[in-house]
Amino acid sequence: MRYENVAPLAVADHHLSGIRTKFKEHGMEVQGKYQTIWSHLRKVERESLCKVAGLKMKHVNMSIKDMDNREKRKLLKAIKNMNRVASLFIHLDLERIEGFN
C-alpha cells in the first residue's frame, strides 16, 4: 500500500459522507449500484432470490444495506448459483419446448 494515497481516500470518504448527509437532509437517499438494481427488481424476482438464498420473506422488501454480512453473502451466492443454472437454459427456444424433457 502506498501511504501517499491514504490521505486522498480519507478526503474522498469525508466528501462522500457530506454529500450523503445533504441528500438525507432533503429526504433523499444516495444508493449504490447494487442497491439500485435490487430495488428495481420485481417483487417476484426478489422473492425467488431470497428463497434460493434461504432468507426470510422480510428480506424481500429490505434494503441491501440493512442486511448483515451473512445475509448479503447468502444472497450473492444465490444470485451466482441462479446465474450459472439459468445460463444453461439461455438458448432454450419456445418453439422447441416439446423437446424440453
Secondary structure, 3 states (H helix, E strand, C coil): CCHHHHHHHHHHHHHHHHHHHHHHHCCCCCCCHHHHHHHHCCHHHHHHHHHHHCCCHHHHHCCHHHCCHHHHHHHHHHHHHHHHHHHHCCCCCHHHHHHCC
